[in-house]
Amino acid sequence: MLGAWDRGVRPPEEGADAGPQGFSVDKTFFSSLKGILLEAELDFLRCVSAIVIFLVVSFAAVTSRDGAAIAAFVFGIILVSVFTYDAFKIYQTELVPRATQGDQQQ
């Protein structure tokens, strides 16, 4: 079998320079427009996935008709409303393009 030495692949470096080179983060990317939009989209998707998960778990919990299950259902519905509001605010403030001054005057 061919090993890493046969293919010409260098082994990982040792010492102070041996940090995780493949996983370095470009900080200028997150301050650019694409990075800001990516962060907003990920926050929005986090809210939407939390809404779906809490709705499914809440309706699954209420089927047992226990007192604790009904309390879990109410708590889940409250969390769904909080995450819905958060997703709406993220969508409204960060994902929808803002109108320019010329568009507002017409």
ABEGO torsion letter per residue (X at the ends): XBBAAAAGBBBBBBEAAABBAAABBBAAAAABAAAAAAAAAAAAAAAAAAAAAAAAAAAAAAAAGBAAAAAAAAAAAAAAAAAAAAAAAAAAAAABBBBBAAAAAX
